Amino acid sequence: TPAVYTETQLKYKRNAKFLKDEQCWEIFNKAIQPLHNLPHVGVERDGIKLSSGFIRFTHIKTAQHYAAWLNAQQVEDTLIIPFCYHSKMISAERRAVEDVLVTLNTRKAKNGVSGDDAIFQHDLVQKLMAIARQHGIRNIQLILCTTNIIEVGRDHDYDYAILEPSSTRSMVQAAGRVWRHRNKLLPEGMYNSMILSGPVKYLTRCESN
């Protein structure tokens, strides 16, 4: 089914400063989807695989663009739920998004519920699971498009991270939001984070040349 874009999304798609469709798909197909599919990433219940990950971009407009692009995509056997979170949001909107993110991504074991399974207690996840069961969908992907706001003072625990290259300190801080609450070890030779092949500014410049 062809994607239906809003005027804002079309503006982003036409603007050379933003990633092209094929570049957006490349991020999805070579980073988001492979990370979601890893057996040690995400959680599974009733035959439905669920993951909550984030992409940390350098610039706010890139995060906005990619969240809008994700929102327009239809992927077989998958519910894609994008979020966008950055420092320029109006205060009420930012508080609302922060409330959702912190409750979704608090993955501490409590009352006999493991950190992995804690996410299934969230109202949004319960609604998404019901939709997935109803339509026979086997994958739910919660994808946060964000900036360096995620790096400091955010006690979130995600299943994976995808990072636009920046300073080593910045990338270490962002990666610290993966398995932050859960006492898990990576299987030997495996990973739960990726770094883009170059800054978006470089990738868009190469595309336009």
Residue pairs with C-beta under 8 A, 6 or more apart in sequence:
1 74
3 72
3 73
3 74
4 72
5 13
5 72
6 68
8 68
9 68
9 69
9 71
9 72
12 18
12 61
12 64
12 65
12 68
12 69
13 20
13 21
13 69
16 204
16 207
16 208
17 61
17 204
18 61
18 62
18 65
18 204
19 27
19 62
19 65
19 66
19 69
19 200
19 203
19 204
19 207
20 204
20 207
21 69
23 203
23 204
23 207
24 66
24 69
24 70
27 55
27 66
27 162
27 196
28 70
28 73
28 75
31 55
31 162
31 194
31 196
32 53
32 55
32 141
32 143
32 162
35 41
35 51
35 53
35 159
35 160
35 162
35 192
35 193
35 194
36 42
36 49
36 51
36 53
36 139
36 141
36 160
37 49
38 160
38 190
38 191
38 192
40 184
40 186
40 187
40 190
40 192
41 51
41 53
41 159
41 160
41 192
42 49
42 50
42 51
42 52
42 159
43 49
43 50
43 51
43 116
43 117
43 119
43 120
43 159
44 50
45 117
45 120
45 129
46 129
46 133
47 138
48 129
48 132
48 133
48 137
48 138
48 139
48 140
49 138
49 139
49 140
50 119
50 120
50 125
50 128
50 129
50 139
50 140
50 141
50 142
51 140
51 141
51 142
51 159
51 160
52 104
52 105
52 119
52 142
52 144
52 158
52 159
53 141
53 142
53 143
53 144
53 158
53 159
53 160
53 161
53 162
54 143
54 144
54 145
54 146
54 150
54 158
54 160
54 161
54 162
54 177
55 63
55 66
55 143
55 144
55 145
55 146
55 161
55 162
55 163
55 164
56 146
56 147
56 148
56 150
56 151
56 161
56 162
56 163
56 164
56 174
57 63
57 66
57 145
57 146
57 147
57 164
57 200
58 147
58 148
58 164
58 166
58 199
58 200
58 201
59 147
59 200
59 201
60 86
60 87
60 88
60 147
62 164
62 200
63 84
63 85
63 86
63 145
63 146
63 147
64 84
64 86
64 145
66 82
66 145
67 82
67 83
67 84
67 143
67 145
68 84
70 80
70 82
70 143
70 145
71 80
71 82
73 80
77 137
77 138
77 139
78 137
78 138
78 139
78 140
78 141
79 128
79 131
79 132
79 137
79 139
79 140
79 141
80 141
80 143
81 124
81 128
81 140
81 141
81 142
81 143
82 143
82 144
82 145
83 97
83 100
83 101
83 142
83 143
83 144
83 145
84 97
84 144
84 145
84 146
85 94
85 97
85 98
85 101
85 144
85 145
85 146
85 147
85 149
85 150
86 146
86 147
86 149
87 147
87 149
89 97
100 124
101 144
101 154
101 156
102 154
102 155
102 156
103 122
104 119
104 122
104 124
104 125
104 142
105 119
105 156
105 157
105 158
106 118
106 155
106 156
106 157
106 181
107 115
107 116
107 118
107 119
107 157
107 180
107 181
107 182
108 115
108 118
108 157
108 181
109 115
109 118
110 118
113 121
115 157
115 181
115 182
115 183
116 182
119 125
120 126
120 129
125 140
128 140
129 140
131 137
132 138
132 139
132 140
144 150
144 158
148 166
148 170
148 174
150 156
150 174
150 177
151 170
151 173
151 174
151 176
151 177
152 173
154 177
155 180
156 177
156 180
157 177
157 178
157 179
157 180
157 181
157 182
158 177
158 178
158 179
158 180
159 178
159 179
159 192
160 178
160 192
160 193
160 194
161 174
161 175
161 177
161 178
161 192
161 193
161 194
162 193
162 194
162 195
162 196
163 171
163 174
163 175
163 193
163 194
163 195
163 196
164 195
164 196
164 199
164 200
165 171
165 195
165 196
165 198
165 199
166 199
171 195
175 193
178 192
178 193
179 192
186 192
196 203
197 203
198 206
